[in-house]
Amino acid sequence: MGHDRLKRLMKRGTDFLGCEVAILGGAMSWISERHLVSALSNAGAFGVIACGAMSPELLDTEIAETKKRTERPFGVNLITMHPQLSELIDVCARHGVSHVVLAGGLPPPGSIDRIKGSGAKLICFAPALALAKKLVRSGVDALVIEGMEAGGHIGPVSTSVLAQEILPPLAADVPIFVAGGIGHGGLIAGYLEMGAVGVQLGTRFVCANECIAHPNFKKAFIRASARDAITSVQIDPRLPVIPVRAIRNKEMESFAAKQREVAGLLDAGTVEMAEAQLQIEHYWAGALRRAVIEGDVESGSVMAGQSVGMVKGEAPVADILRDLIDEAAHALERRSVHA
Ligand SMILES: Cc1cc2nc3c(=O)[nH]c(=O)nc-3n(C[C@H](O)[C@H](O)[C@H](O)COP(=O)(O)O)c2cc1C
């Protein structure tokens, strides 16, 4: 009974994504590559390639390699501030990628038309109600609302508040997926009942067997509790940096020094603000790579959301998904019994 109801609540999401379970594997730089993405799609969810740190050539290869591993749909996540965004959009179009997820701020002029013109469905992040409405007016096909409990770059507002502000007025107009802090299927059921068509999870999938993250990175996840996933602090008011949520370590302190260095370059007029912010983003990409690929979890960045406390061990993607689905179905069944 619970499973049937879950299916019905996810139907708009599964129809939109073309998969069985309306759970997006949130794109994670260095992590969401061919293996994890194809494993998620093959298990009935929806994998998304992270191309924040990729060149157009690398993305081209990654899409081709993912296609070799799954015949099911998957998406590509592009970051709006990537200097080669236009070429990356071309790569997606050439491959006939069915869904593009645009992250990192409002889409630059022309990008919405170009992505949709390729036949892809466009999913954008909406950090506030006003921006969500603007994105819907601009023609985006679906929204992700991601709260500050999430891992990686985050906004200032919690998932629960975004869901209350954005789902009631907009859920009927456009499919909305909720992300940030989801570690148990019971919460998935809650957001679906509020009008979401599905959810996006990142942290819960890092310790999948199919995920290529270094064993040290996975170990750090398994050991950490929610309170270890802290946010970076902005040091200089003139240099607005997007906060990052990661597991507490030495690297979180080094970021303060990096900000001071970049603020010094701004002061000296050596760099403009846009370049300063790009330097910060490159810094994060490098720090995350050190931790994910090289396993240096002290001087690398172990980006993780607060749901990291619910990651208890390694498991196949299919098992993680099954647990989430069973928990969601069980929660729905319990509520209907008590209704
Ligand atoms: C290690 C890590 C790297 C991430 N990298 C990206 C990224 O490159 N692009 C992006 O849009 N989101 C990125 N995210 C956010 C995820 O796509 C997803 O929205 C988020 O993890 C959901 O919240 P959760 O971690 O609480 O499940 C990242 C998250 C993590 C944990």
PDBQT file of the ligand as one rigid body, heavy atoms in Angstrom, charges set to zero:
ROOT
HETATM    1  C1  LIG A 401      31.170  16.135  -2.151  1.00  0.00    +0.000 C 
HETATM    2  C2  LIG A 401      30.062  16.945  -2.775  1.00  0.00    +0.000 A 
HETATM    3  C3  LIG A 401      30.291  17.606  -3.979  1.00  0.00    +0.000 A 
HETATM    4  C4  LIG A 401      29.275  18.328  -4.595  1.00  0.00    +0.000 A 
HETATM    5  N1  LIG A 401      29.505  18.926  -5.807  1.00  0.00    +0.000 NA
HETATM    6  C5  LIG A 401      28.490  19.550  -6.460  1.00  0.00    +0.000 A 
HETATM    7  C6  LIG A 401      28.675  20.063  -7.772  1.00  0.00    +0.000 A 
HETATM    8  O1  LIG A 401      29.740  19.942  -8.354  1.00  0.00    +0.000 OA
HETATM    9  N2  LIG A 401      27.617  20.679  -8.375  1.00  0.00    +0.000 N 
HETATM   10  C7  LIG A 401      26.389  20.799  -7.745  1.00  0.00    +0.000 A 
HETATM   11  O2  LIG A 401      25.468  21.373  -8.338  1.00  0.00    +0.000 OA
HETATM   12  N3  LIG A 401      26.192  20.306  -6.506  1.00  0.00    +0.000 NA
HETATM   13  C8  LIG A 401      27.192  19.678  -5.872  1.00  0.00    +0.000 A 
HETATM   14  N4  LIG A 401      26.965  19.115  -4.632  1.00  0.00    +0.000 N 
HETATM   15  C9  LIG A 401      25.587  19.111  -4.085  1.00  0.00    +0.000 C 
HETATM   16  C10 LIG A 401      24.844  17.819  -4.496  1.00  0.00    +0.000 C 
HETATM   17  O3  LIG A 401      24.596  17.785  -5.876  1.00  0.00    +0.000 OA
HETATM   18  C11 LIG A 401      23.478  17.680  -3.795  1.00  0.00    +0.000 C 
HETATM   19  O4  LIG A 401      22.605  18.702  -4.189  1.00  0.00    +0.000 OA
HETATM   20  C12 LIG A 401      23.616  17.713  -2.288  1.00  0.00    +0.000 C 
HETATM   21  O5  LIG A 401      24.617  16.808  -1.892  1.00  0.00    +0.000 OA
HETATM   22  C13 LIG A 401      22.274  17.345  -1.633  1.00  0.00    +0.000 C 
HETATM   23  O6  LIG A 401      22.345  17.448  -0.250  1.00  0.00    +0.000 OA
HETATM   24  P1  LIG A 401      22.847  16.260   0.716  1.00  0.00    +0.000 P 
HETATM   25  O7  LIG A 401      24.316  16.259   0.617  1.00  0.00    +0.000 OA
HETATM   26  O8  LIG A 401      22.351  16.701   2.044  1.00  0.00    +0.000 OA
HETATM   27  O9  LIG A 401      22.211  14.993   0.219  1.00  0.00    +0.000 OA
HETATM   28  C14 LIG A 401      27.988  18.411  -3.984  1.00  0.00    +0.000 A 
HETATM   29  C15 LIG A 401      27.771  17.761  -2.762  1.00  0.00    +0.000 A 
HETATM   30  C16 LIG A 401      28.781  17.021  -2.162  1.00  0.00    +0.000 A 
HETATM   31  C17 LIG A 401      28.506  16.300  -0.866  1.00  0.00    +0.000 C 
ENDROOT
TORSDOF 0
